[in-house]
Amino acid sequence: MRGRGHTPYRTCIVCRTKRPKRDLVRLVLDAQRLVVPDLRQRLPGRGAYVCPMCLNGVSKSKALSRAFRGRLQGVSPSLMGGISHLHKGLTGCVNTEDHSLCVRKTTTRPRPESGDTAVEEF
């Protein structure tokens, strides 16, 4: 049986931890050279990845300037205004300060062609 495939990992530009790409927020520069979130991870250009817990500190650090090689003009107001919304959408957290309530949604389904009733995560 084949494996489940390759899981791409990226490094958060603030805390420098490696995580699966789907768990991070991708940031890109728009036409006005403002940093905007790329939730679908499809916008063209150089991207930088930030974990949801580091979104609050991303504008205070020099990590954005380093990641975009000094070409940025600032941070988009949509990014700064939507930090709590982005954080809740990615991690399922109710409160951004208390991460103990974070729950990762998993989808389960019955195993095909097997007689037992166990479920597998995918």
N, C-alpha and C positions, 0 to 999 in steps of 0.2 A: 504494500500500500504506500502511496506517495505521501510525502509530508504536506503540511499545510501551506508551504510556500515561504517566501522570504518576507521578513518584517523589516522595513527600513527604520533605522534609528537616526535621530538628529540630536544635536547638543543645544541646550538652552543657552542663549547668549548672556544671560544674567548670572545664573547659578552654576553653569557649566556642567550640568548633569545630563547624561544620555538617557533618552526616553524614546518609546516608539513614536513615529511621526504623527500618528493619528491623535496622540495625547497632547500635542503642542499646537500653539497658535502660530501661524505663519504671518509675518509682517513683510510688506513690500512698500516701495515708493510709488506714489501716483504721479500724474503729469506735473503737478506743482511741487514735487519732491517732498511731499509730506508722507509720513509713515502711516499706513492704513492697514487694518487687518484683512487677511485673505482667507476667509473661512472655508471656501471651497478648495483652496490650494491650487488654483488654476491661473492666477494672474501672471503675466509675463514679467521677467526681470529677476534681479537678485532678491532672494528672500532670506529672512532671518527668523529663527524659531525661538519662541518663548514659552515656558511652561505657565499654566494658569496662575500658579501661586506667585510668579515673578512679574505678572502684568502691571501691578501697582508700582514696582520699582524700576520699570523699564525706562521711563522718561527721565529719571534722576541719575541713571548711570551713563557712562560713556560707551556702553556696549552697542547702542544703536549707531553711533558715529563710527565706531570701529567696524561694525558689521556691514554698513553701507559705504564704507571707505570715504567718509566725510562729505558725501553728496547730498545729505538730507538738509531740509530747511527747518523742519520741526515735526511735531507729532500732531496728527489730525485730531480735531475735537471729537470726531466720532469714535476714535479709539479711546480717548480719555473718558468720554461720557459713557461708553458702553463696557467698561472693564468688568463691572459686576455682572452684567448680562452675559458677556463672553465667558466669564469664569463659571457661572451657573450652567450655561449650556454645554460646556465641555466636561465638567466633572460631576454634574448632578448635585452640587453642593447647595444647601439651603442658605448657609451663611458663609461669607468669604473669610471671616476671621476664625471661625471654628471649623476646621476641616475634619472633625470627628464624625460629622454627619454625611460625609461624602460617600456616595454609593455609585458604583460603576454598573451601568445597565448591561446585562448579558441576555442574550437570546438563547433559549433552549428549544430543542426539538427532539422528538423520539428518534432513536437510531433506526435507519431503514433496514429491512430484512433481518431483523433480529427478534427473537421471541421475548426477550426481557423488556421490562418497562423503564429501564434506566434512560436518562437523558444525557446528551452530550452538549457541551458549550462550544460555540463557534464564534 
